[in-house]
Amino acid sequence: MVKAKIKLKNPTGLHLRPAGILCNEAVKFDCSVQFQFRGTVSNAKSVLSVLGACIKSGDEIEFICDGKDEEEALSAMLKIVDDGLGE
């Protein structure tokens, strides 16, 4: 299991389009890809879970990846958030 925290930079937070981009990246990996926000762990492969977390710009989330390609998944998730999720 690997974990890392990152702050959301995109100005609108995780509304539908960036949430879809995040999920599309997460489903590329065989390992579980989750994130923790305000004490709740959500599935990053589920658009509804991502939207339900109500993450805004400037919020910090922690990605948790567990499985055979966990290192690659964590790196990809951090990069896509750092790049602004298409915004």
PyRosetta script that sets phi, psi and omega in degrees:
from pyrosetta import init, pose_from_sequence

init()
pose = pose_from_sequence("MVKAKIKLKNPTGLHLRPAGILCNEAVKFDCSVQFQFRGTVSNAKSVLSVLGACIKSGDEIEFICDGKDEEEALSAMLKIVDDGLGE")
pose.set_psi(1, 135.1)
pose.set_omega(1, 176.5)
pose.set_phi(2, -127.2)
pose.set_psi(2, 148.1)
pose.set_omega(2, -177.7)
pose.set_phi(3, -138.2)
pose.set_psi(3, 152.4)
pose.set_omega(3, 172.9)
pose.set_phi(4, -161.2)
pose.set_psi(4, 144.8)
pose.set_omega(4, 178.3)
pose.set_phi(5, -100.1)
pose.set_psi(5, 148.5)
pose.set_omega(5, 176.9)
pose.set_phi(6, -151.4)
pose.set_psi(6, 147.7)
pose.set_omega(6, 179.1)
pose.set_phi(7, -97.3)
pose.set_psi(7, 134.8)
pose.set_omega(7, 179.4)
pose.set_phi(8, -73.5)
pose.set_psi(8, 124.7)
pose.set_omega(8, -176.3)
pose.set_phi(9, -101.2)
pose.set_psi(9, -25.9)
pose.set_omega(9, -174.5)
pose.set_phi(10, -63.6)
pose.set_psi(10, 141.8)
pose.set_omega(10, -168.8)
pose.set_phi(11, -65.9)
pose.set_psi(11, -22.6)
pose.set_omega(11, -174.7)
pose.set_phi(12, -104.8)
pose.set_psi(12, 2.1)
pose.set_omega(12, -178.3)
pose.set_phi(13, 73.8)
pose.set_psi(13, -159.6)
pose.set_omega(13, -177.1)
pose.set_phi(14, -97.5)
pose.set_psi(14, 73.1)
pose.set_omega(14, 170.7)
pose.set_phi(15, -83.6)
pose.set_psi(15, -170.7)
pose.set_omega(15, -167.9)
pose.set_phi(16, -57.0)
pose.set_psi(16, -48.7)
pose.set_omega(16, -175.8)
pose.set_phi(17, -65.2)
pose.set_psi(17, -51.2)
pose.set_omega(17, 177.5)
pose.set_phi(18, -64.5)
pose.set_psi(18, -32.4)
pose.set_omega(18, 177.1)
pose.set_phi(19, -63.7)
pose.set_psi(19, -40.2)
pose.set_omega(19, 177.2)
pose.set_phi(20, -64.3)
pose.set_psi(20, -39.8)
pose.set_omega(20, 177.9)
pose.set_phi(21, -63.8)
pose.set_psi(21, -43.8)
pose.set_omega(21, 178.5)
pose.set_phi(22, -60.7)
pose.set_psi(22, -47.2)
pose.set_omega(22, -179.1)
pose.set_phi(23, -64.8)
pose.set_psi(23, -41.5)
pose.set_omega(23, 179.3)
pose.set_phi(24, -60.7)
pose.set_psi(24, -34.4)
pose.set_omega(24, 176.8)
pose.set_phi(25, -71.9)
pose.set_psi(25, -43.6)
pose.set_omega(25, -176.7)
pose.set_phi(26, -63.0)
pose.set_psi(26, -37.8)
pose.set_omega(26, -176.5)
pose.set_phi(27, -71.6)
pose.set_psi(27, -9.4)
pose.set_omega(27, 177.9)
pose.set_phi(28, -71.5)
pose.set_psi(28, -13.1)
pose.set_omega(28, -173.9)
pose.set_phi(29, -111.2)
pose.set_psi(29, 147.0)
pose.set_omega(29, -179.6)
pose.set_phi(30, -76.6)
pose.set_psi(30, -28.2)
pose.set_omega(30, -177.3)
pose.set_phi(31, -72.0)
pose.set_psi(31, 166.4)
pose.set_omega(31, 173.7)
pose.set_phi(32, -76.4)
pose.set_psi(32, 139.0)
pose.set_omega(32, 178.1)
pose.set_phi(33, -126.1)
pose.set_psi(33, 111.6)
pose.set_omega(33, -178.9)
pose.set_phi(34, -127.0)
pose.set_psi(34, 166.4)
pose.set_omega(34, 172.2)
pose.set_phi(35, -139.5)
pose.set_psi(35, 150.7)
pose.set_omega(35, 179.1)
pose.set_phi(36, -111.9)
pose.set_psi(36, 132.4)
pose.set_omega(36, 178.3)
pose.set_phi(37, -145.4)
pose.set_psi(37, 124.0)
pose.set_omega(37, -179.9)
pose.set_phi(38, 51.5)
pose.set_psi(38, 44.7)
pose.set_omega(38, 175.1)
pose.set_phi(39, 80.6)
pose.set_psi(39, -0.7)
pose.set_omega(39, -180.0)
pose.set_phi(40, -112.0)
pose.set_psi(40, 135.1)
pose.set_omega(40, 177.3)
pose.set_phi(41, -99.6)
pose.set_psi(41, 129.2)
pose.set_omega(41, -178.0)
pose.set_phi(42, -124.8)
pose.set_psi(42, 154.9)
pose.set_omega(42, 179.4)
pose.set_phi(43, -83.0)
pose.set_psi(43, 117.0)
pose.set_omega(43, -179.4)
pose.set_phi(44, -73.0)
pose.set_psi(44, -9.1)
pose.set_omega(44, 179.2)
pose.set_phi(45, -90.6)
pose.set_psi(45, -0.1)
pose.set_omega(45, -178.4)
pose.set_phi(46, -116.9)
pose.set_psi(46, 117.4)
pose.set_omega(46, 179.4)
pose.set_phi(47, -59.1)
pose.set_psi(47, -40.4)
pose.set_omega(47, -179.8)
pose.set_phi(48, -64.0)
pose.set_psi(48, -39.1)
pose.set_omega(48, 177.1)
pose.set_phi(49, -65.1)
pose.set_psi(49, -41.2)
pose.set_omega(49, 180.0)
pose.set_phi(50, -65.6)
pose.set_psi(50, -47.3)
pose.set_omega(50, 179.3)
pose.set_phi(51, -63.6)
pose.set_psi(51, -39.2)
pose.set_omega(51, -178.5)
pose.set_phi(52, -65.5)
pose.set_psi(52, -19.1)
pose.set_omega(52, 179.7)
pose.set_phi(53, -75.2)
pose.set_psi(53, -17.3)
pose.set_omega(53, 177.1)
pose.set_phi(54, 54.3)
pose.set_psi(54, 53.9)
pose.set_omega(54, -178.1)
pose.set_phi(55, -87.8)
pose.set_psi(55, 128.8)
pose.set_omega(55, -178.0)
pose.set_phi(56, -107.8)
pose.set_psi(56, 167.6)
pose.set_omega(56, 176.0)
pose.set_phi(57, -58.5)
pose.set_psi(57, 134.8)
pose.set_omega(57, -179.6)
pose.set_phi(58, 91.1)
pose.set_psi(58, -12.6)
pose.set_omega(58, 177.5)
pose.set_phi(59, -72.5)
pose.set_psi(59, 148.0)
pose.set_omega(59, 178.1)
pose.set_phi(60, -104.4)
pose.set_psi(60, 130.8)
pose.set_omega(60, 176.1)
pose.set_phi(61, -121.0)
pose.set_psi(61, 158.5)
pose.set_omega(61, 176.6)
pose.set_phi(62, -119.4)
pose.set_psi(62, 118.1)
pose.set_omega(62, 175.7)
pose.set_phi(63, -80.8)
pose.set_psi(63, 141.4)
pose.set_omega(63, 178.4)
pose.set_phi(64, -130.0)
pose.set_psi(64, 114.5)
pose.set_omega(64, -179.7)
pose.set_phi(65, -117.8)
pose.set_psi(65, 136.7)
pose.set_omega(65, -176.7)
pose.set_phi(66, -144.0)
pose.set_psi(66, 117.6)
pose.set_omega(66, 179.1)
pose.set_phi(67, 149.0)
pose.set_psi(67, -171.0)
pose.set_omega(67, -171.2)
pose.set_phi(68, -65.5)
pose.set_psi(68, -30.6)
pose.set_omega(68, -179.8)
pose.set_phi(69, -114.1)
pose.set_psi(69, 33.9)
pose.set_omega(69, -174.3)
pose.set_phi(70, -61.0)
pose.set_psi(70, -39.7)
pose.set_omega(70, -178.7)
pose.set_phi(71, -64.0)
pose.set_psi(71, -45.3)
pose.set_omega(71, 179.4)
pose.set_phi(72, -64.8)
pose.set_psi(72, -40.1)
pose.set_omega(72, 180.0)
pose.set_phi(73, -63.9)
pose.set_psi(73, -46.6)
pose.set_omega(73, -179.6)
pose.set_phi(74, -61.2)
pose.set_psi(74, -45.3)
pose.set_omega(74, 179.2)
pose.set_phi(75, -59.8)
pose.set_psi(75, -44.0)
pose.set_omega(75, -179.4)
pose.set_phi(76, -66.3)
pose.set_psi(76, -40.4)
pose.set_omega(76, -179.4)
pose.set_phi(77, -66.9)
pose.set_psi(77, -42.2)
pose.set_omega(77, 178.1)
pose.set_phi(78, -64.5)
pose.set_psi(78, -39.3)
pose.set_omega(78, -179.3)
pose.set_phi(79, -66.0)
pose.set_psi(79, -44.2)
pose.set_omega(79, -176.7)
pose.set_phi(80, -67.2)
pose.set_psi(80, -35.7)
pose.set_omega(80, 175.9)
pose.set_phi(81, -70.1)
pose.set_psi(81, -43.4)
pose.set_omega(81, 179.4)
pose.set_phi(82, -62.3)
pose.set_psi(82, -31.8)
pose.set_omega(82, 179.0)
pose.set_phi(83, -78.7)
pose.set_psi(83, -4.1)
pose.set_omega(83, 174.4)
pose.set_phi(84, 95.0)
pose.set_psi(84, 9.6)
pose.set_omega(84, 176.9)
pose.set_phi(85, 52.9)
pose.set_psi(85, 42.2)
pose.set_omega(85, 175.1)
pose.set_phi(86, 81.3)
pose.set_psi(86, 7.7)
pose.set_omega(86, 180.0)
pose.set_phi(87, -113.3)
pose.dump_pdb("model.pdb")
